[in-house]
Each structure stands twice: as structure tokens, then as C-alpha cells.
Amino acid sequence: MPYNLITLEHAWHEGEGDRSYRYWKEVHDRFFCEEYKSVGKNFYEQAPMLCEVFEKIY
């Protein structure tokens, strides 16, 4: 899914910081900008992302 369509629910599931979307986006914007820059690219809001949620069954 495109980065800019990641939901509030997914941000909460990641469990980082105060679990708000604002916190999640701020941290991930910085992370992805640095990662893309390290390979000579510019991060963009529609970058494809893989979002997974796991269910503990045992």
C-alpha cells in the first residue's frame, strides 16, 4: 500500500512512542528519508510499503 495511506490503526499496532499517528509518521518520515537518501533516492509519500499484523496463536 502507498505510504500515505497507512492507517491510524496500523500506527497504533506498531506500538511505538505514544502510539499516535503523528508520532509514528514523524519517526517513519525521518527513517525513510534517511534510508532513501543513503541509496541516492528521494523518499516520496506514495512509496509502496508492506504492512503486516501478526496474530499470536499459541
C-alpha positions as CSV (number, residue, x, y, z in Angstrom):
1,M,0.0,0.0,0.0
2,P,1.2,3.6,-0.5
3,Y,3.0,5.1,2.5
4,N,0.5,8.0,2.7
5,L,-2.4,5.5,3.0
6,I,-1.1,3.7,6.1
7,T,-3.8,3.9,8.7
8,L,-4.1,5.2,12.3
9,E,-4.8,1.6,13.3
10,H,-1.5,0.3,11.8
11,A,0.5,3.1,13.5
12,W,-1.1,2.1,16.8
13,H,-0.3,-1.6,16.2
14,E,3.3,-0.9,15.8
15,G,3.3,0.3,19.4
16,E,5.9,3.0,19.1
17,G,6.1,6.1,21.3
18,D,2.7,7.3,22.4
19,R,1.1,5.2,19.7
20,S,-0.3,8.2,17.9
21,Y,-0.3,8.6,14.1
22,R,1.5,11.9,14.5
23,Y,4.4,10.3,16.4
24,W,4.5,7.3,14.0
25,K,4.6,9.4,10.9
26,E,7.3,11.8,12.2
27,V,9.6,8.9,13.1
28,H,9.0,7.0,9.9
29,D,9.3,10.1,7.7
30,R,12.7,10.7,9.1
31,F,13.7,7.0,8.8
32,F,12.6,6.6,5.2
33,C,14.1,9.9,4.1
34,E,17.5,8.8,5.5
35,E,17.2,5.3,4.0
36,Y,16.3,6.6,0.6
37,K,19.0,9.2,0.7
38,S,21.6,6.6,1.6
39,V,21.0,5.0,-1.8
40,G,20.8,8.2,-3.8
41,K,17.0,8.5,-4.0
42,N,14.3,10.8,-2.6
43,F,11.5,9.4,-0.4
44,Y,8.0,10.1,-1.6
45,E,4.6,9.8,0.1
46,Q,3.3,7.2,-2.4
47,A,6.2,4.8,-1.9
48,P,5.0,1.2,-1.7
49,M,5.0,-0.3,1.8
50,L,4.3,-3.7,3.2
51,C,2.2,-3.6,6.3
52,E,1.7,-6.7,8.4
53,V,-0.2,-7.5,11.5
54,F,0.5,-10.8,13.3
55,E,-1.8,-12.8,15.5
56,K,-0.4,-14.8,18.4
57,I,-2.0,-18.2,18.3
58,Y,-0.1,-20.0,21.0
